[in-house]
């Protein structure tokens, strides 16, 4: 949280880079080359803030410190993650006044910090040319379509074992003129290394949820895994797994006393 606070000060003060990725007034600070990774890292820490304390002031304050840098990047995956975290928090609390207070305080502070303007402009920029699946997904449907066509044309061996590493960027370069990555772990794993690898990837996720880890901390990873890709973001991915284990509600089973 100290690191997030420092980055927030840097971004709000206008130091480093800003308004360079999407041109919507976003503030990236010193993370100009890694806006998506920075946004995911911030949202993971924000989720930890919600899970680590029951005090409204602590939760709202730490959540805001962590989530503001994510929203100021203008990354839509981060915005979706924040909405799901707050929704899950309210559902888990069923809802109580403390959780609603956290949501209210966080929204006020986010708007005051300029995140509301960046998010609004980013959404407006996304839908400016018309509300279509293409604009709403920031061209992801087109990217995914090229990748799925590659997988479909690879035949039976490709369906099971993939079309090969780096095959998605190569196909995107050929079809679209830009070597896009898959922008989804499902696409990256399934298309490039096949259905067997995708099944293993799904089993890993099932194991994580069955292990009793705190679901709140896995929300940002799930969102990024599906709509942006999370495997390549090693630091926030590792931090999310560590925090999810640390914030787990299930402690070690008590030992039964043995009678003499």
C-alpha positions in Angstrom: 0.0 0.0 0.0 3.0 2.3 0.5 4.0 1.6 -3.0 0.5 2.3 -4.3 0.4 5.5 -2.4 3.7 6.7 -3.9 2.6 5.8 -7.4 -0.7 7.6 -6.8 1.2 10.7 -5.8 3.5 10.4 -8.8 0.5 10.0 -11.2 -1.7 12.7 -9.8 1.3 15.2 -9.7 1.7 14.7 -13.4 5.2 13.2 -13.1 6.2 10.4 -15.5 3.9 9.6 -18.4 0.2 10.4 -19.0 -2.4 10.5 -21.7 -0.2 8.3 -23.9 -2.0 4.9 -24.1 -5.6 5.8 -24.9 -5.6 9.6 -25.1 -8.4 10.0 -22.6 -6.5 11.9 -19.9 -5.2 8.8 -18.2 -2.3 9.1 -15.8 0.3 6.4 -15.9 3.1 7.8 -13.8 6.2 5.8 -14.3 4.3 2.7 -15.6 3.9 4.0 -19.2 5.2 0.7 -20.7 3.1 -1.6 -18.6 -0.4 0.0 -18.0 -2.3 -3.3 -18.0 0.1 -5.0 -15.6 0.1 -1.9 -13.3 -3.7 -1.8 -13.4 -4.0 -5.6 -12.5 -1.5 -5.2 -9.7 -3.4 -2.3 -8.2 -6.8 -4.1 -8.4 -5.3 -7.2 -6.7 -4.1 -5.0 -3.8 -7.5 -3.3 -3.7 -9.2 -6.6 -3.4 -6.8 -7.4 -0.5 -7.9 -4.2 1.2 -11.5 -5.3 1.1 -10.6 -8.7 2.6 -8.1 -7.7 5.3 -10.2 -5.6 7.7 -13.7 -5.1 9.0 -13.1 -1.4 9.9 -14.9 0.8 7.4 -12.2 3.5 7.5 -9.4 1.1 6.9 -11.1 -0.8 4.1 -12.3 2.4 2.3 -9.0 4.2 2.7 -6.7 1.3 1.6 -9.1 0.3 -1.2 -9.1 3.8 -2.6 -5.3 4.1 -2.4 -5.0 0.9 -4.4 -7.8 1.2 -6.8 -7.2 4.8 -7.9 -4.0 4.0 -9.8 -5.8 1.2 -11.6 -8.7 3.5 -12.7 -6.4 6.3 -13.7 -4.8 4.0 -16.3 -8.1 3.8 -18.3 -7.8 0.0 -18.6 -11.3 -1.4 -18.9 -10.3 -4.8 -17.5 -9.4 -3.0 -14.3 -12.8 -1.1 -14.2 -14.7 -4.4 -14.7 -12.6 -6.0 -11.9 -13.4 -3.2 -9.5 -17.1 -3.5 -10.1 -17.1 -7.2 -9.5 -15.0 -6.9 -6.3 -17.4 -4.3 -4.9 -20.4 -6.5 -6.0 -18.9 -9.6 -4.4 -18.1 -7.7 -1.2 -21.8 -6.5 -0.9 -23.1 -10.0 -1.6 -20.8 -11.6 1.0 -21.9 -9.1 3.6 -25.6 -9.6 2.6 -25.3 -6.5 2.6 -24.5 -4.6 5.8 -24.0 -0.9 6.4 -20.3 -1.1 6.7 -19.9 -2.6 3.3 -22.2 -0.1 1.7 -20.3 2.7 3.5 -17.0 1.3 2.0 -18.5 1.4 -1.5 -19.9 4.9 -1.1 -16.7 6.3 0.4 -14.5 4.7 -2.3 -16.7 6.0 -5.1 -16.6 9.6 -3.7 -12.8 9.5 -3.3 -12.4 7.9 -6.8 -14.4 10.7 -8.3 -12.5 13.3 -6.4 -9.2 11.8 -7.5 -10.0 12.2 -11.1 -10.6 8.5 -11.8 -14.2 9.1 -12.7 -13.3 11.5 -15.5 -10.8 9.1 -17.0 -13.1 6.1 -16.8 -16.0 8.1 -18.3 -13.9 9.4 -21.2 -12.5 5.9 -21.8 -15.9 4.4 -22.1 -17.1 7.3 -24.3 -14.1 6.8 -26.5 -14.8 3.1 -26.8 -18.4 3.6 -27.9 -18.0 6.8 -29.8 -18.2 5.0 -33.2 -21.3 3.1 -32.1 -22.1 0.4 -29.6 -21.1 -2.8 -31.3 -19.5 -5.9 -30.1 -16.3 -4.8 -31.8 -16.1 -1.4 -30.0 -17.3 -2.8 -26.7 -14.5 -5.4 -26.7 -11.8 -3.0 -27.9 -11.3 -5.1 -31.1 -11.0 -8.3 -29.1 -13.7 -10.1 -31.0 -11.8 -9.5 -34.2 -8.5 -10.7 -32.6 -10.2 -13.8 -31.1 -11.9 -14.5 -34.4 -8.6 -14.7 -36.3 -7.1 -16.9 -33.5 -10.1 -19.3 -33.5 -10.0 -19.5 -37.3 -6.4 -20.5 -37.0 -7.3 -23.2 -34.4 -10.2 -24.4 -36.6 -7.9 -24.7 -39.6 -5.2 -26.5 -37.8 -7.0 -29.9 -38.0 -7.2 -32.7 -35.4 -3.5 -32.5 -34.3 -3.9 -28.7 -33.7 -7.2 -29.1 -31.8 -5.5 -31.4 -29.3 -1.9 -30.1 -29.3 -2.2 -26.6 -30.6 -1.1 -24.6 -33.6 2.3 -23.8 -32.1 3.8 -21.2 -29.8 3.7 -17.6 -31.3 1.2 -18.9 -33.9 -1.4 -16.4 -32.7 0.7 -13.2 -33.2 1.9 -14.6 -36.6 -1.7 -15.1 -37.7 -2.8 -11.7 -36.4 0.1 -10.1 -38.3 -0.9 -11.9 -41.5 -4.6 -11.1 -41.2 -4.6 -7.7 -39.5 -1.2 -6.3 -40.1 -0.3 -6.2 -36.4 1.1 -9.0 -34.3 -1.5 -9.0 -31.6 -1.3 -11.5 -28.7 -4.5 -13.5 -28.0 -5.7 -11.1 -25.3 -7.2 -14.0 -23.3 -5.6 -17.0 -21.6 -8.3 -19.2 -23.1 -7.2 -18.2 -26.6 -3.5 -18.2 -25.8 -3.5 -21.7 -24.2 -6.2 -23.3 -26.3 -5.1 -22.1 -29.7 -1.3 -22.3 -29.3 -0.9 -25.4 -27.2 -4.2 -27.2 -27.7 -7.2 -28.6 -26.0 -5.3 -30.9 -23.7 -3.4 -27.9 -22.3 -6.6 -25.9 -22.0 -8.1 -28.7 -20.0 -5.1 -28.7 -17.7 -5.5 -24.9 -17.3 -9.1 -25.3 -16.3 -8.2 -28.0 -13.8 -5.7 -25.6 -12.2 -8.5 -23.1 -11.8 -10.8 -25.7 -10.3 -8.1 -26.7 -7.9 -7.6 -23.1 -6.8 -11.2 -22.6 -6.0 -11.5 -26.0 -4.3 -8.4 -25.2 -2.1 -10.4 -22.6 -0.1 -8.6 -19.6 -1.3 -10.3 -16.2 -0.8 -12.4 -15.8 -4.0 -12.2 -12.0 -3.7 -8.5 -12.1 -4.5 -9.1 -14.3 -7.6 -11.6 -12.0 -9.2 -9.1 -9.7 -10.9 -7.1 -12.7 -12.2 -10.3 -14.4 -13.6 -11.3 -11.1 -15.3 -7.9 -10.6 -16.8 -7.5 -14.3 -17.8 -10.7 -14.2 -19.8 -10.8 -10.7 -21.4 -7.1 -9.6 -21.4 -4.7 -12.4 -20.5 -3.1 -12.9 -17.1 -0.4 -15.5 -17.6 2.1 -13.0 -18.8 1.7 -10.7 -15.8 3.9 -12.7 -13.4 4.2 -10.1 -10.5 0.4 -9.4 -10.0 -0.5 -13.0 -10.7 1.9 -14.3 -8.0 0.8 -11.6 -5.6 -2.9 -12.5 -6.1 -2.3 -16.1 -5.4 -0.2 -15.3 -2.2 -2.9 -12.8 -1.0 -5.7 -15.3 -1.8 -4.0 -17.9 0.4 -3.1 -15.4 3.2 -6.7 -14.0 3.4 -8.3 -17.5 3.3 -11.0 -17.8 5.9 -10.3 -21.5 6.3 -7.6 -22.0 8.9 -5.9 -25.3 9.8 -8.3 -27.8 11.3 -8.1 -28.0 15.1 -6.5 -31.1 16.5 -8.9 -33.4 18.4 -7.9 -34.0 21.9 -7.1 -37.6 22.6 -8.5 -39.2 25.7 -6.1 -41.0 28.0 
